[in-house]
Amino acid sequence: MITEPHIPDPDGFYAALLQAHEGLSEAQSADLNARLVLLLANQCGDQQVLLDCIHAAALTDEPFAP
């Protein structure tokens, strides 16, 4: 599991993510997030890495804590 920032343009990514949510209801926004998580998980394709990420995300509020 990569815990250090790995996105070449994190600010641009965040801006695009926020833009994708503009005008959506809370339910539509949650659906978008769910679809995005599944698409990104499929891109990763490593079950153990995905499980490690779920575990890490559930344990802390810090974005990249191992």
Predicted model as a PDB file, atoms N, CA, C, CB and O in Angstrom, pLDDT in the B-factor column:
MODEL        1                                                                  
ATOM      1  N   MET A   1       0.851  -1.169   0.000  1.00 87.00           N  
ATOM      2  CA  MET A   1       0.000   0.000   0.000  1.00 87.00           C  
ATOM      3  C   MET A   1       0.900   1.236   0.000  1.00 87.00           C  
ATOM      4  CB  MET A   1      -0.970  -0.004   1.226  1.00 87.00           C  
ATOM      5  O   MET A   1       1.771   1.380   0.858  1.00 87.00           O  
ATOM      6  N   ILE A   2       0.683   2.111  -0.956  1.00 87.00           N  
ATOM      7  CA  ILE A   2       1.432   3.362  -1.051  1.00 87.00           C  
ATOM      8  C   ILE A   2       0.792   4.361  -0.084  1.00 87.00           C  
ATOM      9  CB  ILE A   2       1.442   3.919  -2.530  1.00 87.00           C  
ATOM     10  O   ILE A   2      -0.403   4.640  -0.178  1.00 87.00           O  
ATOM     11  N   THR A   3       1.585   4.895   0.840  1.00 84.00           N  
ATOM     12  CA  THR A   3       1.025   5.823   1.817  1.00 84.00           C  
ATOM     13  C   THR A   3       1.493   7.259   1.614  1.00 84.00           C  
ATOM     14  CB  THR A   3       1.381   5.373   3.204  1.00 84.00           C  
ATOM     15  O   THR A   3       0.954   8.178   2.230  1.00 84.00           O  
ATOM     16  N   GLU A   4       2.492   7.459   0.756  1.00 87.00           N  
ATOM     17  CA  GLU A   4       2.910   8.832   0.471  1.00 87.00           C  
ATOM     18  C   GLU A   4       2.146   9.325  -0.759  1.00 87.00           C  
ATOM     19  CB  GLU A   4       4.461   8.918   0.242  1.00 87.00           C  
ATOM     20  O   GLU A   4       1.735   8.521  -1.596  1.00 87.00           O  
ATOM     21  N   PRO A   5       1.952  10.653  -0.873  1.00 86.00           N  
ATOM     22  CA  PRO A   5       1.225  11.184  -2.035  1.00 86.00           C  
ATOM     23  C   PRO A   5       1.852  10.679  -3.345  1.00 86.00           C  
ATOM     24  CB  PRO A   5       1.219  12.739  -2.007  1.00 86.00           C  
ATOM     25  O   PRO A   5       3.072  10.693  -3.510  1.00 86.00           O  
ATOM     26  N   HIS A   6       0.997  10.238  -4.263  1.00 90.00           N  
ATOM     27  CA  HIS A   6       1.457   9.574  -5.485  1.00 90.00           C  
ATOM     28  C   HIS A   6       0.785  10.147  -6.738  1.00 90.00           C  
ATOM     29  CB  HIS A   6       1.188   8.072  -5.395  1.00 90.00           C  
ATOM     30  O   HIS A   6       0.994   9.644  -7.842  1.00 90.00           O  
ATOM     31  N   ILE A   7      -0.022  11.199  -6.563  1.00 92.00           N  
ATOM     32  CA  ILE A   7      -0.746  11.806  -7.682  1.00 92.00           C  
ATOM     33  C   ILE A   7       0.080  12.992  -8.180  1.00 92.00           C  
ATOM     34  CB  ILE A   7      -2.200  12.258  -7.254  1.00 92.00           C  
ATOM     35  O   ILE A   7       0.439  13.858  -7.383  1.00 92.00           O  
ATOM     36  N   PRO A   8       0.392  13.055  -9.478  1.00 94.00           N  
ATOM     37  CA  PRO A   8       1.234  14.139 -10.003  1.00 94.00           C  
ATOM     38  C   PRO A   8       0.670  15.539  -9.756  1.00 94.00           C  
ATOM     39  CB  PRO A   8       1.433  13.947 -11.479  1.00 94.00           C  
ATOM     40  O   PRO A   8       1.436  16.466  -9.492  1.00 94.00           O  
ATOM     41  N   ASP A   9      -0.645  15.713  -9.835  1.00 95.00           N  
ATOM     42  CA  ASP A   9      -1.288  17.017  -9.643  1.00 95.00           C  
ATOM     43  C   ASP A   9      -2.452  16.852  -8.669  1.00 95.00           C  
ATOM     44  CB  ASP A   9      -1.782  17.613 -11.006  1.00 95.00           C  
ATOM     45  O   ASP A   9      -3.609  16.853  -9.088  1.00 95.00           O  
ATOM     46  N   PRO A  10      -2.158  16.710  -7.366  1.00 92.00           N  
ATOM     47  CA  PRO A  10      -3.231  16.463  -6.407  1.00 92.00           C  
ATOM     48  C   PRO A  10      -4.266  17.588  -6.360  1.00 92.00           C  
ATOM     49  CB  PRO A  10      -2.646  16.263  -5.035  1.00 92.00           C  
ATOM     50  O   PRO A  10      -5.455  17.324  -6.184  1.00 92.00           O  
ATOM     51  N   ASP A  11      -3.828  18.834  -6.515  1.00 94.00           N  
ATOM     52  CA  ASP A  11      -4.782  19.943  -6.499  1.00 94.00           C  
ATOM     53  C   ASP A  11      -5.723  19.891  -7.703  1.00 94.00           C  
ATOM     54  CB  ASP A  11      -4.037  21.281  -6.476  1.00 94.00           C  
ATOM     55  O   ASP A  11      -6.918  20.162  -7.583  1.00 94.00           O  
ATOM     56  N   GLY A  12      -5.169  19.540  -8.862  1.00 96.00           N  
ATOM     57  CA  GLY A  12      -6.001  19.404 -10.055  1.00 96.00           C  
ATOM     58  C   GLY A  12      -6.986  18.255  -9.930  1.00 96.00           C  
ATOM     59  O   GLY A  12      -8.141  18.366 -10.341  1.00 96.00           O  
ATOM     60  N   PHE A  13      -6.522  17.151  -9.360  1.00 95.00           N  
ATOM     61  CA  PHE A  13      -7.417  16.003  -9.138  1.00 95.00           C  
ATOM     62  C   PHE A  13      -8.546  16.396  -8.198  1.00 95.00           C  
ATOM     63  CB  PHE A  13      -6.635  14.794  -8.560  1.00 95.00           C  
ATOM     64  O   PHE A  13      -9.712  16.104  -8.463  1.00 95.00           O  
ATOM     65  N   TYR A  14      -8.195  17.066  -7.091  1.00 94.00           N  
ATOM     66  CA  TYR A  14      -9.212  17.460  -6.114  1.00 94.00           C  
ATOM     67  C   TYR A  14     -10.224  18.423  -6.738  1.00 94.00           C  
ATOM     68  CB  TYR A  14      -8.551  18.108  -4.884  1.00 94.00           C  
ATOM     69  O   TYR A  14     -11.425  18.316  -6.488  1.00 94.00           O  
ATOM     70  N   ALA A  15      -9.736  19.357  -7.544  1.00 97.00           N  
ATOM     71  CA  ALA A  15     -10.633  20.297  -8.219  1.00 97.00           C  
ATOM     72  C   ALA A  15     -11.590  19.556  -9.161  1.00 97.00           C  
ATOM     73  CB  ALA A  15      -9.817  21.346  -9.005  1.00 97.00           C  
ATOM     74  O   ALA A  15     -12.779  19.872  -9.209  1.00 97.00           O  
ATOM     75  N   ALA A  16     -11.079  18.579  -9.903  1.00 97.00           N  
ATOM     76  CA  ALA A  16     -11.924  17.798 -10.814  1.00 97.00           C  
ATOM     77  C   ALA A  16     -12.953  16.986 -10.036  1.00 97.00           C  
ATOM     78  CB  ALA A  16     -11.062  16.862 -11.684  1.00 97.00           C  
ATOM     79  O   ALA A  16     -14.099  16.845 -10.466  1.00 97.00           O  
ATOM     80  N   LEU A  17     -12.537  16.455  -8.890  1.00 96.00           N  
ATOM     81  CA  LEU A  17     -13.458  15.682  -8.050  1.00 96.00           C  
ATOM     82  C   LEU A  17     -14.573  16.576  -7.521  1.00 96.00           C  
ATOM     83  CB  LEU A  17     -12.702  15.021  -6.878  1.00 96.00           C  
ATOM     84  O   LEU A  17     -15.744  16.198  -7.557  1.00 96.00           O  
ATOM     85  N   LEU A  18     -14.216  17.752  -7.032  1.00 97.00           N  
ATOM     86  CA  LEU A  18     -15.235  18.685  -6.549  1.00 97.00           C  
ATOM     87  C   LEU A  18     -16.176  19.101  -7.669  1.00 97.00           C  
ATOM     88  CB  LEU A  18     -14.580  19.921  -5.934  1.00 97.00           C  
ATOM     89  O   LEU A  18     -17.386  19.197  -7.466  1.00 97.00           O  
ATOM     90  N   GLN A  19     -15.621  19.348  -8.853  1.00 98.00           N  
ATOM     91  CA  GLN A  19     -16.445  19.749  -9.992  1.00 98.00           C  
ATOM     92  C   GLN A  19     -17.433  18.641 -10.370  1.00 98.00           C  
ATOM     93  CB  GLN A  19     -15.556  20.102 -11.197  1.00 98.00           C  
ATOM     94  O   GLN A  19     -18.572  18.923 -10.744  1.00 98.00           O  
ATOM     95  N   ALA A  20     -17.000  17.400 -10.274  1.00 98.00           N  
ATOM     96  CA  ALA A  20     -17.888  16.278 -10.611  1.00 98.00           C  
ATOM     97  C   ALA A  20     -19.085  16.207  -9.666  1.00 98.00           C  
ATOM     98  CB  ALA A  20     -17.112  14.953 -10.567  1.00 98.00           C  
ATOM     99  O   ALA A  20     -20.135  15.677 -10.031  1.00 98.00           O  
ATOM    100  N   HIS A  21     -18.932  16.738  -8.457  1.00 97.00           N  
ATOM    101  CA  HIS A  21     -20.001  16.689  -7.453  1.00 97.00           C  
ATOM    102  C   HIS A  21     -20.916  17.907  -7.497  1.00 97.00           C  
ATOM    103  CB  HIS A  21     -19.404  16.566  -6.074  1.00 97.00           C  
ATOM    104  O   HIS A  21     -21.973  17.914  -6.866  1.00 97.00           O  
ATOM    105  N   GLU A  22     -20.513  18.944  -8.244  1.00 98.00           N  
ATOM    106  CA  GLU A  22     -21.313  20.170  -8.295  1.00 98.00           C  
ATOM    107  C   GLU A  22     -22.712  19.894  -8.828  1.00 98.00           C  
ATOM    108  CB  GLU A  22     -20.622  21.223  -9.166  1.00 98.00           C  
ATOM    109  O   GLU A  22     -22.889  19.235  -9.853  1.00 98.00           O  
ATOM    110  N   GLY A  23     -23.692  20.410  -8.112  1.00 98.00           N  
ATOM    111  CA  GLY A  23     -25.079  20.299  -8.542  1.00 98.00           C  
ATOM    112  C   GLY A  23     -25.746  18.978  -8.219  1.00 98.00           C  
ATOM    113  O   GLY A  23     -26.922  18.788  -8.531  1.00 98.00           O  
ATOM    114  N   LEU A  24     -25.018  18.060  -7.599  1.00 98.00           N  
ATOM    115  CA  LEU A  24     -25.597  16.765  -7.265  1.00 98.00           C  
ATOM    116  C   LEU A  24     -26.256  16.813  -5.890  1.00 98.00           C  
ATOM    117  CB  LEU A  24     -24.523  15.667  -7.304  1.00 98.00           C  
ATOM    118  O   LEU A  24     -25.823  17.550  -5.005  1.00 98.00           O  
ATOM    119  N   SER A  25     -27.297  16.025  -5.727  1.00 97.00           N  
ATOM    120  CA  SER A  25     -27.893  15.863  -4.406  1.00 97.00           C  
ATOM    121  C   SER A  25     -26.937  15.025  -3.543  1.00 97.00           C  
ATOM    122  CB  SER A  25     -29.310  15.189  -4.502  1.00 97.00           C  
ATOM    123  O   SER A  25     -25.970  14.459  -4.053  1.00 97.00           O  
ATOM    124  N   GLU A  26     -27.210  14.953  -2.260  1.00 97.00           N  
ATOM    125  CA  GLU A  26     -26.376  14.147  -1.368  1.00 97.00           C  
ATOM    126  C   GLU A  26     -26.374  12.680  -1.812  1.00 97.00           C  
ATOM    127  CB  GLU A  26     -26.875  14.265   0.089  1.00 97.00           C  
ATOM    128  O   GLU A  26     -25.327  12.033  -1.790  1.00 97.00           O  
ATOM    129  N   ALA A  27     -27.517  12.160  -2.208  1.00 97.00           N  
ATOM    130  CA  ALA A  27     -27.609  10.772  -2.669  1.00 97.00           C  
ATOM    131  C   ALA A  27     -26.839  10.570  -3.977  1.00 97.00           C  
ATOM    132  CB  ALA A  27     -29.081  10.371  -2.858  1.00 97.00           C  
ATOM    133  O   ALA A  27     -26.138   9.571  -4.136  1.00 97.00           O  
ATOM    134  N   GLN A  28     -26.968  11.510  -4.907  1.00 98.00           N  
ATOM    135  CA  GLN A  28     -26.230  11.403  -6.169  1.00 98.00           C  
ATOM    136  C   GLN A  28     -24.720  11.491  -5.931  1.00 98.00           C  
ATOM    137  CB  GLN A  28     -26.676  12.508  -7.147  1.00 98.00           C  
ATOM    138  O   GLN A  28     -23.940  10.799  -6.585  1.00 98.00           O  
ATOM    139  N   SER A  29     -24.326  12.333  -5.003  1.00 97.00           N  
ATOM    140  CA  SER A  29     -22.912  12.476  -4.665  1.00 97.00           C  
ATOM    141  C   SER A  29     -22.377  11.179  -4.055  1.00 97.00           C  
ATOM    142  CB  SER A  29     -22.703  13.657  -3.689  1.00 97.00           C  
ATOM    143  O   SER A  29     -21.274  10.746  -4.388  1.00 97.00           O  
ATOM    144  N   ALA A  30     -23.145  10.569  -3.176  1.00 96.00           N  
ATOM    145  CA  ALA A  30     -22.744   9.292  -2.582  1.00 96.00           C  
ATOM    146  C   ALA A  30     -22.641   8.214  -3.655  1.00 96.00           C  
ATOM    147  CB  ALA A  30     -23.742   8.864  -1.489  1.00 96.00           C  
ATOM    148  O   ALA A  30     -21.723   7.394  -3.619  1.00 96.00           O  
ATOM    149  N   ASP A  31     -23.570   8.203  -4.608  1.00 97.00           N  
ATOM    150  CA  ASP A  31     -23.521   7.231  -5.706  1.00 97.00           C  
ATOM    151  C   ASP A  31     -22.274   7.444  -6.567  1.00 97.00           C  
ATOM    152  CB  ASP A  31     -24.791   7.337  -6.576  1.00 97.00           C  
ATOM    153  O   ASP A  31     -21.615   6.482  -6.958  1.00 97.00           O  
ATOM    154  N   LEU A  32     -21.954   8.711  -6.860  1.00 98.00           N  
ATOM    155  CA  LEU A  32     -20.750   9.016  -7.629  1.00 98.00           C  
ATOM    156  C   LEU A  32     -19.510   8.505  -6.899  1.00 98.00           C  
ATOM    157  CB  LEU A  32     -20.638  10.535  -7.881  1.00 98.00           C  
ATOM    158  O   LEU A  32     -18.642   7.879  -7.507  1.00 98.00           O  
ATOM    159  N   ASN A  33     -19.429   8.771  -5.596  1.00 96.00           N  
ATOM    160  CA  ASN A  33     -18.288   8.286  -4.815  1.00 96.00           C  
ATOM    161  C   ASN A  33     -18.186   6.767  -4.845  1.00 96.00           C  
ATOM    162  CB  ASN A  33     -18.395   8.766  -3.372  1.00 96.00           C  
ATOM    163  O   ASN A  33     -17.092   6.219  -4.979  1.00 96.00           O  
ATOM    164  N   ALA A  34     -19.314   6.090  -4.721  1.00 96.00           N  
ATOM    165  CA  ALA A  34     -19.295   4.626  -4.747  1.00 96.00           C  
ATOM    166  C   ALA A  34     -18.805   4.102  -6.098  1.00 96.00           C  
ATOM    167  CB  ALA A  34     -20.694   4.070  -4.444  1.00 96.00           C  
ATOM    168  O   ALA A  34     -17.988   3.183  -6.150  1.00 96.00           O  
ATOM    169  N   ARG A  35     -19.304   4.687  -7.190  1.00 97.00           N  
ATOM    170  CA  ARG A  35     -18.857   4.261  -8.517  1.00 97.00           C  
ATOM    171  C   ARG A  35     -17.367   4.540  -8.712  1.00 97.00           C  
ATOM    172  CB  ARG A  35     -19.673   4.971  -9.609  1.00 97.00           C  
ATOM    173  O   ARG A  35     -16.645   3.723  -9.282  1.00 97.00           O  
ATOM    174  N   LEU A  36     -16.915   5.700  -8.234  1.00 96.00           N  
ATOM    175  CA  LEU A  36     -15.503   6.054  -8.353  1.00 96.00           C  
ATOM    176  C   LEU A  36     -14.625   5.086  -7.570  1.00 96.00           C  
ATOM    177  CB  LEU A  36     -15.270   7.483  -7.867  1.00 96.00           C  
ATOM    178  O   LEU A  36     -13.591   4.645  -8.072  1.00 96.00           O  
ATOM    179  N   VAL A  37     -15.023   4.755  -6.353  1.00 96.00           N  
ATOM    180  CA  VAL A  37     -14.251   3.801  -5.546  1.00 96.00           C  
ATOM    181  C   VAL A  37     -14.141   2.466  -6.271  1.00 96.00           C  
ATOM    182  CB  VAL A  37     -14.901   3.604  -4.156  1.00 96.00           C  
ATOM    183  O   VAL A  37     -13.062   1.876  -6.315  1.00 96.00           O  
ATOM    184  N   LEU A  38     -15.231   1.987  -6.832  1.00 96.00           N  
ATOM    185  CA  LEU A  38     -15.203   0.696  -7.526  1.00 96.00           C  
ATOM    186  C   LEU A  38     -14.337   0.748  -8.784  1.00 96.00           C  
ATOM    187  CB  LEU A  38     -16.624   0.263  -7.892  1.00 96.00           C  
ATOM    188  O   LEU A  38     -13.609  -0.201  -9.072  1.00 96.00           O  
ATOM    189  N   LEU A  39     -14.409   1.844  -9.530  1.00 96.00           N  
ATOM    190  CA  LEU A  39     -13.563   1.978 -10.718  1.00 96.00           C  
ATOM    191  C   LEU A  39     -12.084   2.035 -10.341  1.00 96.00           C  
ATOM    192  CB  LEU A  39     -13.951   3.234 -11.509  1.00 96.00           C  
ATOM    193  O   LEU A  39     -11.255   1.390 -10.983  1.00 96.00           O  
ATOM    194  N   LEU A  40     -11.752   2.799  -9.306  1.00 95.00           N  
ATOM    195  CA  LEU A  40     -10.361   2.894  -8.874  1.00 95.00           C  
ATOM    196  C   LEU A  40      -9.868   1.570  -8.300  1.00 95.00           C  
ATOM    197  CB  LEU A  40     -10.203   4.005  -7.837  1.00 95.00           C  
ATOM    198  O   LEU A  40      -8.720   1.188  -8.527  1.00 95.00           O  
ATOM    199  N   ALA A  41     -10.719   0.871  -7.565  1.00 96.00           N  
ATOM    200  CA  ALA A  41     -10.345  -0.441  -7.031  1.00 96.00           C  
ATOM    201  C   ALA A  41     -10.055  -1.409  -8.167  1.00 96.00           C  
ATOM    202  CB  ALA A  41     -11.460  -1.000  -6.124  1.00 96.00           C  
ATOM    203  O   ALA A  41      -9.113  -2.198  -8.084  1.00 96.00           O  
ATOM    204  N   ASN A  42     -10.847  -1.357  -9.218  1.00 96.00           N  
ATOM    205  CA  ASN A  42     -10.621  -2.220 -10.370  1.00 96.00           C  
ATOM    206  C   ASN A  42      -9.298  -1.879 -11.052  1.00 96.00           C  
ATOM    207  CB  ASN A  42     -11.780  -2.098 -11.367  1.00 96.00           C  
ATOM    208  O   ASN A  42      -8.594  -2.771 -11.526  1.00 96.00           O  
ATOM    209  N   GLN A  43      -8.959  -0.590 -11.104  1.00 95.00           N  
ATOM    210  CA  GLN A  43      -7.677  -0.185 -11.685  1.00 95.00           C  
ATOM    211  C   GLN A  43      -6.510  -0.739 -10.878  1.00 95.00           C  
ATOM    212  CB  GLN A  43      -7.582   1.342 -11.762  1.00 95.00           C  
ATOM    213  O   GLN A  43      -5.507  -1.179 -11.441  1.00 95.00           O  
ATOM    214  N   CYS A  44      -6.649  -0.713  -9.554  1.00 94.00           N  
ATOM    215  CA  CYS A  44      -5.599  -1.248  -8.673  1.00 94.00           C  
ATOM    216  C   CYS A  44      -5.488  -2.758  -8.878  1.00 94.00           C  
ATOM    217  CB  CYS A  44      -5.901  -0.919  -7.172  1.00 94.00           C  
ATOM    218  O   CYS A  44      -4.407  -3.282  -9.147  1.00 94.00           O  
ATOM    219  N   GLY A  45      -6.617  -3.444  -8.746  1.00 94.00           N  
ATOM    220  CA  GLY A  45      -6.676  -4.871  -9.017  1.00 94.00           C  
ATOM    221  C   GLY A  45      -5.998  -5.784  -8.005  1.00 94.00           C  
ATOM    222  O   GLY A  45      -5.997  -7.001  -8.194  1.00 94.00           O  
ATOM    223  N   ASP A  46      -5.427  -5.245  -6.947  1.00 95.00           N  
ATOM    224  CA  ASP A  46      -4.727  -6.064  -5.953  1.00 95.00           C  
ATOM    225  C   ASP A  46      -5.591  -6.161  -4.703  1.00 95.00           C  
ATOM    226  CB  ASP A  46      -3.321  -5.467  -5.613  1.00 95.00           C  
ATOM    227  O   ASP A  46      -5.697  -5.208  -3.931  1.00 95.00           O  
ATOM    228  N   GLN A  47      -6.209  -7.328  -4.512  1.00 95.00           N  
ATOM    229  CA  GLN A  47      -7.154  -7.534  -3.420  1.00 95.00           C  
ATOM    230  C   GLN A  47      -6.551  -7.194  -2.063  1.00 95.00           C  
ATOM    231  CB  GLN A  47      -7.638  -8.967  -3.419  1.00 95.00           C  
ATOM    232  O   GLN A  47      -7.207  -6.545  -1.248  1.00 95.00           O  
ATOM    233  N   GLN A  48      -5.322  -7.616  -1.801  1.00 95.00           N  
ATOM    234  CA  GLN A  48      -4.726  -7.360  -0.492  1.00 95.00           C  
ATOM    235  C   GLN A  48      -4.469  -5.873  -0.277  1.00 95.00           C  
ATOM    236  CB  GLN A  48      -3.424  -8.139  -0.342  1.00 95.00           C  
ATOM    237  O   GLN A  48      -4.694  -5.356   0.817  1.00 95.00           O  
ATOM    238  N   VAL A  49      -4.007  -5.193  -1.299  1.00 95.00           N  
ATOM    239  CA  VAL A  49      -3.814  -3.740  -1.192  1.00 95.00           C  
ATOM    240  C   VAL A  49      -5.146  -3.062  -0.908  1.00 95.00           C  
ATOM    241  CB  VAL A  49      -3.182  -3.165  -2.490  1.00 95.00           C  
ATOM    242  O   VAL A  49      -5.215  -2.169  -0.064  1.00 95.00           O  
ATOM    243  N   LEU A  50      -6.197  -3.471  -1.595  1.00 95.00           N  
ATOM    244  CA  LEU A  50      -7.516  -2.886  -1.373  1.00 95.00           C  
ATOM    245  C   LEU A  50      -8.000  -3.131   0.050  1.00 95.00           C  
ATOM    246  CB  LEU A  50      -8.520  -3.453  -2.370  1.00 95.00           C  
ATOM    247  O   LEU A  50      -8.551  -2.228   0.679  1.00 95.00           O  
ATOM    248  N   LEU A  51      -7.803  -4.332   0.561  1.00 95.00           N  
ATOM    249  CA  LEU A  51      -8.202  -4.636   1.934  1.00 95.00           C  
ATOM    250  C   LEU A  51      -7.383  -3.831   2.935  1.00 95.00           C  
ATOM    251  CB  LEU A  51      -8.049  -6.133   2.215  1.00 95.00           C  
ATOM    252  O   LEU A  51      -7.918  -3.354   3.936  1.00 95.00           O  
ATOM    253  N   ASP A  52      -6.091  -3.678   2.669  1.00 93.00           N  
ATOM    254  CA  ASP A  52      -5.236  -2.857   3.534  1.00 93.00           C  
ATOM    255  C   ASP A  52      -5.710  -1.407   3.531  1.00 93.00           C  
ATOM    256  CB  ASP A  52      -3.762  -2.936   3.077  1.00 93.00           C  
ATOM    257  O   ASP A  52      -5.719  -0.755   4.575  1.00 93.00           O  
ATOM    258  N   CYS A  53      -6.102  -0.905   2.371  1.00 91.00           N  
ATOM    259  CA  CYS A  53      -6.594   0.472   2.267  1.00 91.00           C  
ATOM    260  C   CYS A  53      -7.905   0.645   3.029  1.00 91.00           C  
ATOM    261  CB  CYS A  53      -6.786   0.863   0.795  1.00 91.00           C  
ATOM    262  O   CYS A  53      -8.093   1.649   3.716  1.00 91.00           O  
ATOM    263  N   ILE A  54      -8.800  -0.311   2.914  1.00 92.00           N  
ATOM    264  CA  ILE A  54     -10.056  -0.258   3.673  1.00 92.00           C  
ATOM    265  C   ILE A  54      -9.752  -0.200   5.160  1.00 92.00           C  
ATOM    266  CB  ILE A  54     -10.954  -1.480   3.352  1.00 92.00           C  
ATOM    267  O   ILE A  54     -10.317   0.617   5.887  1.00 92.00           O  
ATOM    268  N   HIS A  55      -8.864  -1.065   5.604  1.00 91.00           N  
ATOM    269  CA  HIS A  55      -8.496  -1.125   7.026  1.00 91.00           C  
ATOM    270  C   HIS A  55      -7.886   0.207   7.471  1.00 91.00           C  
ATOM    271  CB  HIS A  55      -7.497  -2.288   7.287  1.00 91.00           C  
ATOM    272  O   HIS A  55      -8.269   0.734   8.516  1.00 91.00           O  
ATOM    273  N   ALA A  56      -6.954   0.754   6.706  1.00 88.00           N  
ATOM    274  CA  ALA A  56      -6.301   2.004   7.058  1.00 88.00           C  
ATOM    275  C   ALA A  56      -7.287   3.155   7.085  1.00 88.00           C  
ATOM    276  CB  ALA A  56      -5.179   2.305   6.087  1.00 88.00           C  
ATOM    277  O   ALA A  56      -7.230   3.996   7.982  1.00 88.00           O  
ATOM    278  N   ALA A  57      -8.189   3.207   6.120  1.00 87.00           N  
ATOM    279  CA  ALA A  57      -9.173   4.284   6.055  1.00 87.00           C  
ATOM    280  C   ALA A  57     -10.153   4.207   7.231  1.00 87.00           C  
ATOM    281  CB  ALA A  57      -9.936   4.225   4.725  1.00 87.00           C  
ATOM    282  O   ALA A  57     -10.610   5.237   7.728  1.00 87.00           O  
ATOM    283  N   ALA A  58     -10.468   3.012   7.666  1.00 88.00           N  
ATOM    284  CA  ALA A  58     -11.417   2.834   8.768  1.00 88.00           C  
ATOM    285  C   ALA A  58     -10.802   3.174  10.122  1.00 88.00           C  
ATOM    286  CB  ALA A  58     -11.928   1.406   8.787  1.00 88.00           C  
ATOM    287  O   ALA A  58     -11.532   3.479  11.066  1.00 88.00           O  
ATOM    288  N   LEU A  59      -9.472   3.128  10.237  1.00 86.00           N  
ATOM    289  CA  LEU A  59      -8.812   3.311  11.532  1.00 86.00           C  
ATOM    290  C   LEU A  59      -8.474   4.750  11.854  1.00 86.00           C  
ATOM    291  CB  LEU A  59      -7.567   2.506  11.576  1.00 86.00           C  
ATOM    292  O   LEU A  59      -8.243   5.064  13.022  1.00 86.00           O  
ATOM    293  N   THR A  60      -8.434   5.637  10.882  1.00 70.00           N  
ATOM    294  CA  THR A  60      -7.905   6.967  11.141  1.00 70.00           C  
ATOM    295  C   THR A  60      -8.582   8.017  10.294  1.00 70.00           C  
ATOM    296  CB  THR A  60      -6.424   6.996  10.899  1.00 70.00           C  
ATOM    297  O   THR A  60      -9.170   7.724   9.254  1.00 70.00           O  
ATOM    298  N   ASP A  61      -8.485   9.259  10.765  1.00 68.00           N  
ATOM    299  CA  ASP A  61      -8.963  10.403   9.983  1.00 68.00           C  
ATOM    300  C   ASP A  61      -7.838  10.997   9.157  1.00 68.00           C  
ATOM    301  CB  ASP A  61      -9.563  11.474  10.900  1.00 68.00           C  
ATOM    302  O   ASP A  61      -8.084  11.891   8.347  1.00 68.00           O  
ATOM    303  N   GLU A  62      -6.605  10.528   9.338  1.00 63.00           N  
ATOM    304  CA  GLU A  62      -5.467  11.044   8.600  1.00 63.00           C  
ATOM    305  C   GLU A  62      -5.426  10.396   7.215  1.00 63.00           C  
ATOM    306  CB  GLU A  62      -4.147  10.785   9.372  1.00 63.00           C  
ATOM    307  O   GLU A  62      -5.538   9.175   7.107  1.00 63.00           O  
ATOM    308  N   PRO A  63      -5.265  11.202   6.140  1.00 60.00           N  
ATOM    309  CA  PRO A  63      -5.415  10.680   4.777  1.00 60.00           C  
ATOM    310  C   PRO A  63      -4.408   9.641   4.341  1.00 60.00           C  
ATOM    311  CB  PRO A  63      -5.353  11.784   3.841  1.00 60.00           C  
ATOM    312  O   PRO A  63      -4.761   8.763   3.554  1.00 60.00           O  
ATOM    313  N   PHE A  64      -3.162   9.693   4.812  1.00 57.00           N  
ATOM    314  CA  PHE A  64      -2.166   8.759   4.321  1.00 57.00           C  
ATOM    315  C   PHE A  64      -1.436   8.046   5.448  1.00 57.00           C  
ATOM    316  CB  PHE A  64      -1.178   9.475   3.449  1.00 57.00           C  
ATOM    317  O   PHE A  64      -0.249   7.745   5.319  1.00 57.00           O  
ATOM    318  N   ALA A  65      -2.121   7.774   6.545  1.00 49.00           N  
ATOM    319  CA  ALA A  65      -1.474   7.097   7.675  1.00 49.00           C  
ATOM    320  C   ALA A  65      -1.367   5.612   7.389  1.00 49.00           C  
ATOM    321  CB  ALA A  65      -2.256   7.338   8.989  1.00 49.00           C  
ATOM    322  O   ALA A  65      -2.356   4.985   7.009  1.00 49.00           O  
ATOM    323  N   PRO A  66      -0.178   5.034   7.565  1.00 48.00           N  
ATOM    324  CA  PRO A  66      -0.030   3.584   7.328  1.00 48.00           C  
ATOM    325  C   PRO A  66      -0.691   2.763   8.426  1.00 48.00           C  
ATOM    326  CB  PRO A  66       1.453   3.209   7.230  1.00 48.00           C  
ATOM    327  O   PRO A  66      -0.659   1.533   8.381  1.00 48.00           O  
TER     328      PRO A  66                                                      
ENDMDL                                                                          
END                                                                             
